[in-house]
């Protein structure tokens, strides 16, 4: 029931159980079971119950790096309307494989989700980070992510997502240059500079540009402030020479596969407990750790 309920809406899940195995389970009962067992996860993680905390496997040698990506996503709730889910994703660098020239695939990840504040998310997330020595943290410009990284993992490699960095240039160029070709040429030059560890050169260029409108002036200043704040996380040439990712695409893809495909369907309104439960169940399913949910269910039998 939990496996079906985390995969499809409860009404459809009820029909599937009836059709496939002849079990007459109403949608409300299916919802209650998923909510009950999904909400057993957090107390066990908080108690450091090692048996139910997913780990990356197989265990690679100590030279393997672990990517750590975090982002937020909104869902609609009955209680408080729009609420942000925090989602974290972990995977070994050795689990990133090339499918073809322009596409890679991550063979195995561990996902951790939480509906609530960062004060609740980070203690939960950190219990999944134990034992991984070489961390590469990639994120956008959200201060809560980088404050956490600075305070708790000062030895980790920190990388600002390149595409968020480039977006600041896009916003300025769109306001500054009316001619499309001029805009595209300018964007390419500045993007190439960023990829060549040239954030200081890009800052010099931005400062020298005379904004042609109030909109351009604001976008220019936002880009300058953003690059000054994150310049040490923008050494993209160095990262690529080390074989590291420079984009946060994997966590954005995780939002679609883990959250949106089940929890952001048309007309859905979640209770807080219901959303937390389904999020937990989906994270375990996508982490390849469903056996741990089965242990929780078996313990309650």
Secondary structure, DSSP 8 states (H G I E B T S, - for coil): -HHHHHHS-HHHHHHHHHHHH-----HHHHHHHHHHHHTHHHHHHHTT-GGGS---SS---TT--EEEEEEEEEEEETTTEEEEEEEEEEEEGGGEEEEETTEEEES--EEEEEES-HHHHHHHHHTTSTT--SEEEEE-S-HHHHHHHHHH-TTSEEEE-HHHHHHHHHHHHHHH--SHHHHHHHHHHHHHHHHTT-HHHHHHHHHHS--SSHHHHHHHHHHHHHHHHHGGG--HHHHHHTT-----HHHHHHIIIIIIHHHS-TT--B-HHHHHHHHHHHHHHHTT-HHHHHHHHHHH-
